[in-house]
Amino acid sequence: METARGNFRFSIYAGKIKLDGSEYDIPVHVGQGLSEVLLGRQWLTTRRLVVDMPQRLLTLG
């Protein structure tokens, strides 16, 4: 995968997330080239995620 820091190889694991009482499996990207774990990168290609930090609210649509 290409990142702002260059190309890196990552492992993809299955993660679980619970939204509004429903549980979903999402891909989780992990690798030495990342300072943070990327949750659901592929999953978000078909959904819109809005983060409102002051309200502490995530909206997935």
C-alpha positions as CSV (number, residue, x, y, z in Angstrom):
1,M,0.0,0.0,0.0
2,E,1.2,3.5,-0.8
3,T,1.2,5.9,2.1
4,A,2.5,9.5,2.6
5,R,5.8,8.0,3.8
6,G,6.2,5.6,0.9
7,N,5.2,2.1,-0.1
8,F,4.8,-0.5,2.7
9,R,3.6,-4.1,3.1
10,F,0.9,-4.7,5.6
11,S,-0.9,-7.6,7.1
12,I,-4.7,-7.5,7.1
13,Y,-6.6,-9.0,10.0
14,A,-10.3,-9.3,10.8
15,G,-11.7,-6.8,13.3
16,K,-15.1,-6.5,14.8
17,I,-17.0,-3.2,15.4
18,K,-20.4,-2.7,17.0
19,L,-22.6,0.2,15.6
20,D,-26.1,0.8,16.9
21,G,-26.3,-2.7,18.3
22,S,-25.2,-4.4,15.1
23,E,-21.8,-6.2,14.9
24,Y,-19.7,-6.0,11.7
25,D,-16.4,-7.6,10.5
26,I,-14.0,-5.1,9.1
27,P,-10.5,-5.4,7.7
28,V,-7.7,-4.0,9.9
29,H,-4.4,-3.0,8.3
30,V,-1.2,-3.4,10.5
31,G,2.4,-2.9,9.5
32,Q,5.7,-1.5,10.5
33,G,5.3,1.5,8.2
34,L,2.2,2.7,10.1
35,S,2.3,4.6,13.3
36,E,-1.4,3.7,13.8
37,V,-3.6,0.8,12.9
38,L,-5.9,1.5,9.9
39,L,-9.4,0.2,10.6
40,G,-11.6,-0.6,7.7
41,R,-9.8,1.1,5.0
42,Q,-11.4,-1.1,2.3
43,W,-14.7,-1.1,4.1
44,L,-14.9,2.7,3.9
45,T,-14.6,2.7,0.1
46,T,-18.4,2.0,0.0
47,R,-19.4,4.0,3.1
48,R,-19.1,7.6,4.3
49,L,-17.5,8.2,7.7
50,V,-17.9,11.7,9.4
51,V,-16.0,12.4,12.5
52,D,-17.1,15.3,14.8
53,M,-14.4,15.5,17.5
54,P,-16.0,18.3,19.5
55,Q,-19.3,16.3,19.8
56,R,-17.4,13.0,20.2
57,L,-19.6,11.6,17.4
58,L,-18.8,9.2,14.5
59,T,-21.4,8.8,11.8
60,L,-21.2,6.0,9.3
61,G,-23.5,6.1,6.3
